């Protein structure tokens, strides 16, 4: 009777809650359980209880907006309109979007901040397509690949020039999982090595969109 007094409310039993939780990507399942009951219960409930190799873009954004962090995005920005538009177009699923988006530039020009801003916007406009960001310090190994969904997703690897030997497995995953898009951030000198990896993985030129950040 009480539920009837609240539009949109419903009653879910344990099975119903389990189904809702099971429909979420692994990184969101961990987040929901941590926020609700804490890490100890999360480890008891999940078959894969450990730390995420991939995290959601909103988690990345929250970290970048932390004033206590050495690298944060709290300062003012100017420009980058052309580059922002190019990234938005490359992510636009209403068009013939590329399999791989390469965003390159020297260290300190704002690659990560720009990626966070544009991919957060994409996530808010495409709630059914998770944006998964490789956690700093993580490798693209078998455990990480097992975290990836078998549904359309955008996978982000920042500083990809440090992981060129590990990109092949991720590219193969993307080629065989419909709806998957890979976004790679790289410092300028590393882009040639990444391009070589793309060639070896038989990723054609028309499947790659490059966005360069100049001074």
CORDA-V863036 format. One record per residue. N is the residue number from 0. RES is the residue in three letters. BURIAL is 1 if it has 24 or more other C-alpha atoms within 12 Angstrom, else 0. Layout:
BEGIN
n->[N:N]
res->[RES:RES]
burial->[BURIAL:BURIAL]
END
This chain:
BEGIN
n->[0:1:2:3:4:5:6:7:8:9:10:11:12:13:14:15:16:17:18:19:20:21:22:23:24:25:26:27:28:29:30:31:32:33:34:35:36:37:38:39:40:41:42:43:44:45:46:47:48:49:50:51:52:53:54:55:56:57:58:59:60:61:62:63:64:65:66:67:68:69:70:71:72:73:74:75:76:77:78:79:80:81:82:83:84:85:86:87:88:89:90:91:92:93:94:95:96:97:98:99:100:101:102:103:104:105:106:107:108:109:110:111:112:113:114:115:116:117:118:119:120:121:122:123:124:125:126:127:128:129:130:131:132:133:134:135:136:137:138:139:140:141:142:143:144:145:146:147:148:149:150:151:152:153:154:155:156:157:158:159:160:161:162:163:164:165:166:167:168:169:170:171:172:173:174:175:176:177:178:179:180:181:182:183:184:185:186:187:188:189:190:191:192:193:194:195:196:197:198:199:200:201:202:203:204:205:206:207:208:209:210:211:212:213:214]
res->[UNK:UNK:UNK:UNK:UNK:UNK:UNK:UNK:UNK:UNK:UNK:UNK:UNK:UNK:UNK:UNK:UNK:UNK:UNK:UNK:UNK:UNK:UNK:UNK:UNK:UNK:UNK:UNK:UNK:UNK:UNK:UNK:UNK:UNK:UNK:UNK:UNK:UNK:UNK:UNK:UNK:UNK:UNK:UNK:UNK:UNK:UNK:UNK:UNK:UNK:UNK:UNK:UNK:UNK:UNK:UNK:UNK:UNK:UNK:UNK:UNK:UNK:UNK:UNK:UNK:UNK:UNK:UNK:UNK:UNK:UNK:UNK:UNK:UNK:UNK:UNK:UNK:UNK:UNK:UNK:UNK:UNK:UNK:UNK:UNK:UNK:UNK:UNK:UNK:UNK:UNK:UNK:UNK:UNK:UNK:UNK:UNK:UNK:UNK:UNK:UNK:UNK:UNK:UNK:UNK:UNK:UNK:UNK:UNK:UNK:UNK:UNK:UNK:UNK:UNK:UNK:UNK:UNK:UNK:UNK:UNK:UNK:UNK:UNK:UNK:UNK:UNK:UNK:UNK:UNK:UNK:UNK:UNK:UNK:UNK:UNK:UNK:UNK:UNK:UNK:UNK:UNK:UNK:UNK:UNK:UNK:UNK:UNK:UNK:UNK:UNK:UNK:UNK:UNK:UNK:UNK:UNK:UNK:UNK:UNK:UNK:UNK:UNK:UNK:UNK:UNK:UNK:UNK:UNK:UNK:UNK:UNK:UNK:UNK:UNK:UNK:UNK:UNK:UNK:UNK:UNK:UNK:UNK:UNK:UNK:UNK:UNK:UNK:UNK:UNK:UNK:UNK:UNK:UNK:UNK:UNK:UNK:UNK:UNK:UNK:UNK:UNK:UNK:UNK:UNK:UNK:UNK:UNK:UNK:UNK:UNK:UNK:UNK:UNK:UNK]
burial->[0:0:0:0:0:0:0:0:0:0:0:0:0:0:0:0:0:0:0:0:0:0:0:1:1:1:1:1:1:1:1:1:1:0:0:0:0:0:0:0:0:1:0:0:0:1:0:0:1:1:1:1:1:1:1:1:1:1:1:1:1:0:0:1:0:0:0:0:0:0:0:0:1:0:0:0:0:0:0:0:0:0:1:1:0:1:1:1:0:1:1:1:0:0:0:0:1:1:1:1:1:1:1:1:1:0:0:0:1:1:1:1:1:1:1:1:1:1:1:1:0:1:1:0:0:0:0:0:1:1:1:1:1:1:1:0:0:1:1:1:0:0:0:1:1:0:1:1:1:0:0:1:1:1:1:1:1:1:1:1:1:1:1:1:0:1:1:1:1:1:1:1:1:1:1:0:0:0:1:1:1:1:1:1:1:1:1:1:0:1:1:0:0:1:1:0:1:1:0:0:1:0:1:0:0:0:1:1:1:1:1:1:1:0:0]
END
